Every structure is written in structure tokens, then in C-alpha cells.
């Protein structure tokens, strides 16, 4: 795992969720790195990825990155050394580069949020709060795992390419 940045609550939660699931459901998997950080840009993430791959490249069978910049940097580093697609790689967030990499079998999946649902739930929660209604302390806005197998489904296409015209009325 290549973490994002110390102190980032959302990505720390993703990282800890990943670690918890691996530990609970796949105790035989050895994590060779859980303490390296990508930083905020694709370039810093690529350097951190190169360092990890230089150190553990022959041992790595799978990689998880918790945000867009870490995923982009790791993808570039894997492409540079000819290992893109040879190591199971799951990232977080969506971009056309990631979609293209999945179609080329260089990225095996991305975890994607629904920003419109996040916005809707945020506005609904603040309205409820202002009206004196109880609001949950934690609201799960949901995520979807996108893979090459479901990439072309209508649901996934709407999620990664939302029909903006319906929201801009």
C-alpha cells in the first residue's frame, strides 16, 4: 500500500479500512509496506512509487493506492518499469487515464465515489440540522468498485461520466 499523506482524514480512513479488511479476511497476505506516503501530487507519488518498487519490486504481487494522485503516480512508475498489468493494482478515484489503463489491463480496479450523491447527502443533512431534525454523526455516501468487467455497464458509465446536463438545469 502506498498511503497518501499524514493527517488526511479521508484517505487515512480508506487506508485503515483496507488494512483492516486484509488482516481480517486475508491473514496470509504479507504487507511489505504500509508506512510510505505518496504526497499531494502525481510527481511526488511517482517518486515514492519508484522507491517502493525499487525496494520491493520482486516481492510485490498487489498494490493499493487510496487517492487519485497516488494511483496516478504508481501507474506511471509501473508503466516505466514494464510491470503495469503484471502486478494486481487497485486505486481510488476516477480519471480517463485510469479508465484507459483498465482497458489496457494495466490497472485492475478503481474505487469510485459518487460526488453528486455526496453533495446531495451533505445538503440534505445540513437542511435537516437547521430544521432541528436529528442528523447521523457519520453518513456513508457509498463507493463502487469499477473493474474491466463492469466498466461498460450503464450504471458505471453514469457514475464515471455523469450526465451533467441534468444537474445544471
N, C-alpha and C positions, 0 to 999 in steps of 0.2 A: 504494500500500500504506500502510495505517495500522498502524504497529507497536504492540505492547502496552506494554512498559516496559523500560527499560535494565536489564540484569542478570538478566532472567528467562531461564534456560537453555532451557526447553522452547519458549517462544514464539520466542526468538531462532533456535533450530534450525528452526522452521517458516518463519520469515521468510527465513532464508538458503536453505532448500530451495526456497521459492517463487522467490526471486531467481535462484538457480542454474538452475532449470528454464526460467524466462523467457529468461534470457541464452542458454542452450544451444539451446532448441527454438524460440524466437520472437525472434530477434535484432532484428527490425524493430520490436518494441514499445518505445516510449519510456516509461520510468517517470518520471512527473513529480514523484513524491515517494516517497522511501524512508527519510526521516530524521525523520518526525514520529511522536510517541508518544501513544497513547490514554489511558494511565493505568489505574488499577485499577478504576474504577467506570464505570457506564453514563453518568453525568453528565459526568465528565471526558472520556470518549470522545466524547460528543456535541459538547462544545465543540471538541475537537480536530478532529472531522469537519467541523463548521461552518466552522472556519478553513480547512481544506483545500478544501472545496467553494467557499468564497468566493474563494479564491485561484486555484483551478484548475477551477472548475465547468464552464466551457465546453469545456475540453480533455479532461476525464475521460470515458473510454469504458468503463473497467473498474476494479473495486476489489477488493482482497483484504484481509481482516482476520484476524488469527491466533488470536483467542480470543473467548470469549463477550461480555465487556464491550465490546470494540472493535466487534464485529459489532452488538451492540445499539445502541450509540451512533451508529454510521454509519447503521444502518437508520432510526433516529429522525430524523437530520439529513436524509437523503434524502427521507423522507416529508414533513418540514416544508417542503421547497422544491419538492415535486412531481416529484422525479426518481427516486423509488423505482420500479424496474422499467424505467426508461429508460436506466439505466447497468448494465452487467453487473456483478453483485455476488456474490462468493463469500466466505462467512465460515467460521468454525471453531467447533465445538461445537453442541449441540442444545438447543433450548428450544421450548415450544409457540408462542411468539411467532415464532420463525424458521420453524416449520412453517406457521403461518398466513400468514406473509409469502411463503413459496414458493407456497402455494396461490393467493395473490393476485397472483402474478407480480412481486413486489417484491424478491425475493431469488432468485438463480438456483441457488444450491447452498450446501451446508454440508459441511464435512469433519468426520466424526464418529468418535470413538474408541469402543472397547468397554470400559467400565470393569470389567466382570466378567472379561473376558479379561486385562486389565491386572492386576487383583488376583490372579487365578489364577496367571499367569506370575510375579508377584512372590513369592507364597508358595512356588510350586514352586522358584524359583531360590534362595530362602533355605534351604529344606529341603535342596536339593542341596548348597549350600555347607556347611551344618552337617554333612552326611554325608560331606564331603570330596570330593565329586564336582566336576568342573570346571564352571564357570558362564561363559557368554559375557559379555564385558565390556559388550556392547551387545545388547539384545534388542528387536527391532522388534515392538511389540504390535499393529501394524496400524491402518489407518484405512479408512473407507469414504466415498466421495463420494455424498452424497444430493442428488438433484435432483427436480424435479417429476415427471420421467418414471419414476423408480423409487420414489418416496415411498410408494406404496401397496402395494409388494411385501411379502410376508410377511417376508422377510429384513430389510428396512429397518424395518418396523413392530416387529419383535422387538428390533432394535437401539435404536431411539429410545424404545420403550415396553417395556422388558424385563419379562418375566413374573416379578415379584419373588417370588411365592409359591414358585417352585421353588428359590429361593436362601435362603429364610427357614425351611426345614424343620429 
